[in-house]
Amino acid sequence: MTTERTAGWVERAVAEAAATTEHDSGRLSPEEQVLRRIERARRRAPRIRESRITLAHGAGGKATHSLVEGLFVEAFRNPTLEALDDAAVLSVGTGRLAFTTDSYVVSPLFFPGGDIGDLAVNGTVNDLAVSGARPLWLSAGFILEEGFPVADLRRITASMAAAAARAGVQVVTGDTKVVQRGKADGCYLNTAGVGVLERPVSLGTGHIRQGDAIVVSGPIGDHGITIMLARGELDIAADLASDTAALSGLVDALLDAAPGVRLLRDATRGGVATILNEVAQAAQVAVVVDESAVPVRPAVTGACELLGIDPLYVACEGRLVAVVDGTQAEAAVAALRGHPLGDGAAVVGRVAADPPGMVLLRTAFGGTRVVDMLVGDPLPRIC
């Protein structure tokens, strides 16, 4: 996998570590010094260094985390928000609800395997599902550009209705705004969702333990590469389609088979690499990934090599990442593979104790490298 976009700063840190004083070098190897420096840097409070918003602030990587934690969490701080989960879990009387929201600005609006409509439904349903909830109700907010074809809007709403029916949810409220021609890009969507937690399940990074298994539900990177190629800006052809799908049924099958599921995430912006970094930092554990175990379609691998992108950072819209009790990994994978949306499931790594807060990749060549959180935005507006 190509690493130039994400590993350059690590190489610089290695060089700096090698140039430290003879006294320090006698105590720690250059690699150990690098890991210590990274660990110290990650403990610093996030802050926004830029004076203006950039595309990177929407990519799901480092810049997004700085924006969310350094501005939004500071402004709206409360214990529920601080968890930064895919959905907020709220106690109402004797029951529990999950509540989430997401916005969609994908370009193009229509692409192989889906469109902005089913993407908006599936994405919000998945945020509820990975919180352990049964999705029930959605809202739909449309921001439309003057001159947008009504036929395209009908196509999008029909796609949303079909996706909602497949997921067993209803769109029960909404809003519409129209802006002047040239002030938007056709159609933007926002969907919020509410679900009910019917299982006595508690998912979160606080449950993660050394020896737990990291499981992905299928080949990664399909959606991001499909969107990139659908724009027609690159002279690359590949037989790919978005993996957009509602995962609530897949989550049910997994939770039924493996009560030792610690955490679930859907691997959207920033890809699997960003999720694993969030897990490692929040739980203060190490995540060690086996590169050869990560499922990636040959077409995605080939496109990523041509584009200079690591598939671990490419968004999915129908894949989940699960942290599971290591003794239940086989049962978890079997349950996922028994569902149509999980037939490519695999154990891709394990949780270790050291170095805390770090994700390491054991490469196909026998080496090990740091997998950092996404830097920049190599694939803008993929959802």
N, C-alpha and C positions, 0 to 999 in steps of 0.2 A: 504494500500500500504506500502511496506517495505521502511524504511528510513535510515537504518544504514549507507549506503554508502554516503549519502549526508547531514545527519543532525547531525553527531557526533560533528562537530565544533560548531553548534548552542548550543548543550547541554553543551559543555565546556564554551561557552560564557555566558550561563545562570548561571552556577556555579560561574564564575568570577564576574558576575554582583551582585549575591547574597552576595558576599564577599566584596563589596565596602564599603566605609566609612559610618558611621551612618548618616553623614550629607547628602551625596548623596542619600542614601536610603530613606531619609525623603522626598526628592523631586520627585524621580522617582521609579517606581516599577522595579523589576529585569527584567521583560519582556520589559518595555520601555527602560531600559538601553541597553539591547541587540539590540533592533532595532536602537537606536542611534549609537551604535558602528558599526553595519553593514553598516548603511548609511554613516558614516565617511569613513569606509574602501573602499566602492565602489566609493567614490569621488576621491580616489587616482589615479594618472596616471598609467595605466597598464605597467608592465615591466616584462621581462623574467628573472626568477630567476635561471633556469636550465642552465647548461653549454652545454648540449647536448639535441637534440630533442628526445622526448619520444612519445609513442603511444597516450598519452593523448593530445598532441598538435594537433592531427587530429580528436578528438572526438566531436568537436563542442561546448565544454563546456568552463570552466574557462581558461584552459591552451591554448585552441585555441584562445580565445579572447585576452589573453596576447600576444600571438605570432603575431596575426594580427595587433592589435593596437599598441603594443610596438615595433614591428620591421617593418612590411610591410607598415603600414600607415605612420610611421615616415619616412621611406625611400622614399615613393612615394607621399607624402602628396599633396592633391588638394581637392577642395570642393566636386567634384563628388565622389571621393573615400571615403572621410570622412563620407558620408552618410551611408556607409556599408549596402546598400540595396542588395537584391537578384540579381538585375540587375542595371546597370548604365543607367540612362535616359539622353539622349544626344539630344540637339537641333541641327537640321541640316536644314538650310534655315528656312522655315516657319513650318516645321514638327518636330516631335520628334521620336527618335529611342530608343529602349532598347537594351543593349548589355550585355551579361553575358558569363561566362565560368565555367566549372566544370570538375573535374577529377574523375575517377572511378577505384577503386582497390578492389572491392568486392571479397570475398572468401567465398564459391565457386563461380565459374563463372556462373554456371547453378544451379537454385534453383526453388522450387515450385512457380509457378506464373510468372516466368520471367528469365532473364539472364542479364549479364553485358551490352549486346547490347541495349535492350529496356530500361533498367535502365538509360543508358547514354543519350538516346534520350529524354525520359520522364522527367528526372531531369532537363535538360537544358530548355526544353519547359516550364516546370512549373516555373522556375525562371523568365522567360519572362512573363508568364501569370499573375503571382501575382504582377508584376509591372504595370499591366493594359494594356500590349501590346498584339498585335496579333503576335504570333511567325511565322517567315517566313523561315529563312535560318539557317543551322547549318554547322559547320565544324566537322571533325572527325579525331582525332590523335590517332594512334595505336602505342603502345610500346610492341613489341612482343619478347618473349624469344626464343632463338635458340632451335629447336626441338618441338615447339608448333604444334599440329596437324592441318593441313590445313582444315580438316573436321570440327573441332571446330571453326576455324576462319570463314568458310562459314556459319556455323550455327549462329554465332554472327552477321555477317553482314546481313544475311537474317532477323534476328530479328530486327535489327536497321532499315532496309528498311521498314518492316511492321509497326513498331512503328511510323516512320516518315510519312508514308502514312495515318495512323489513325489520326495523329496530324495535318495533312495538312502542313507539312514543307518539305523542300528539303535539303539534304546534298550536298553542293555545292563546298566544298573544303576539303582538308585533308592532312595528312602526315603519314608516316610510318617509324619507327625505329626498328631495331632488335639488341638485346643485347645478350651476350654470355650466354650459358646454365648455370643456377644457379644464374644469375644476376637479374632475375625478377621472377614473379610468373605466367608465362604463357602469360597473356595479361592484359595490363592496357589501359585505354581509356581516352581521353580528348575530350570533345565537347564544342564548343563555339556557341553562338546563337545570332541572330539579329531579332528583331521584331519591328513593327511600332505601335505607340500609336495613335489610331484613335478616341478615346473618349477624351473629355475635362476633364479627370479625373486626380486628384492629390492625390496620396496615400502616407502616411508617418506618423511617430509618432507625428509630429507637429500638426496634426488634432485631436488627441485623446482628449476626454473630459470625465470628471466625469459622470458616469451613462451610458457610452457606454457598449455594450454587447460583450462578448467574445464568438465566435462561432467556433466550429470545424465541419468539413464536414463529419465525420464518425468515426468509431472505430479506436482507436490509437494503435500503437505498432505492427501491423501485420508484417510489413517488417522485423524489427529488430529481432523479435523472430523467424520468418521463417528462416532467415539466420543463426542464432545461432543453431537451430535444424538441419539445412541442413548439417552442418559440421560433424555431426555424432559423436561428442566428448562427448555428453551427452546421457544418457540412458533415454530419454524423447521422447514420441511420441505424436504428436498433429496434428489435421486436420487443418492445416494453410497454407496459400499461401501469397506471397508478395502482397501488394496493389499497386504495381507500375502501374501508369497510367498517361496519359497526362491530365492536368486539365484545359486546355484553354476553353473548352466548358462549364465546370462547372463555371468558373470565369465569362464568358459572361452572363450566366443565373443569377448569383448573382448580377452583376453590373446593369443588366437590371431591376431587381426587387427592389434593395435597393441602391439608389443613395447616401445614407448616409454611405457607406462603407468607413472607415477611413484608414484601413491598411489591407494588405494581406500578408501572409507568408506561404510557404510550410514547413511542419514539418519534416525535415530530421534529420541530425545528432544533437544529443542533445535533440531531441524530443520536445514536446509541452512545457515542463517546461523551456527549454532554450529560446524558442521564447518569452514566457511571461516575462521572466526576461529581455530580450533585450528591450521589449516594455516598461516595467515598468521603467527601468533605463533611456532609451532615452527620454521618455515623462515625467519623474519624477512624476509618478502617482503610486497608488497601484493597483494591480490586485488581486481580491478575487475570488478564484475558489471553486466551490461546488464539492467535491469529488464524491458524488453520481450521479452527472449529467454528469460526464465524460464517454463517451461510450468506453468500452473495452470488447472485446470478452472473454467469459469464458476461452477459451484455452490460451489466452495471459495472463490473470490474473493468471491462474494456473501455467504456465511456469515461470512467473515473481516471484511468491511466492517461487517456488522451487529454482530459481537462486538468489534470494535476490535482485531483481531489481525492481525499481519503474516504472510502465508503462509510467508515464509522461515523462521519460527520454529516452524512446525507440523510435528509428527512424521509421518514416513512409515514403513512397515514392509515395503516392497517396492521401494525406490528406492535407487540408489547414486550417489555423487558420485565422479568420477574426475578426477585431475589427469594430463594426457596431454601428451607432447611436442607442441608446437604444430604441427609439420609432419605429425603423424599424427592430428590432430583429425577430419578428414573420414572417415578409415578407421575410427576408433573409433566415431563416430556411426553410420556405415553398418552396422557389425557389431552394435551395440546395436539398431538399428531392424530388423535382420533376425531378431531374437528376439522371441517374443510378449510378453515382459516389458519390452522396451525400445523399443517402437514409437513412443514419444513422446520419444525421446532428443534432446538439444539441447546445443550449446555455449552456455553462459550467461555466460562471462567469461574473463579472461586473468590471468596472473600478471605483475606489474610489480615494479620495484625499489623504488619509493617511493610512499607512506610505509611503511616496514617495519612489519610486525605489524598492519596495518590492512586492513579490508575496506570498500570504497567501492562504492556503488550509483549508477549513472547512471540517473536516473529517467526515466520516460516524458515528463516535462515539460522535460527538458533540463538539470536540475540534478544535483548530486552530493551524497550524504549518507553519513555513516558508518553502517555496519551493525555494531553492537556484539554481544557475546555476550548471550544471553537473560538478562533480569533478572526475578526473580519466577517464578511458575508459573501462567500463564493457563489451562493445560489439564492439571490434575492427573490422575494415574493413567490415562494413555493407553496404557500398555504394562505 
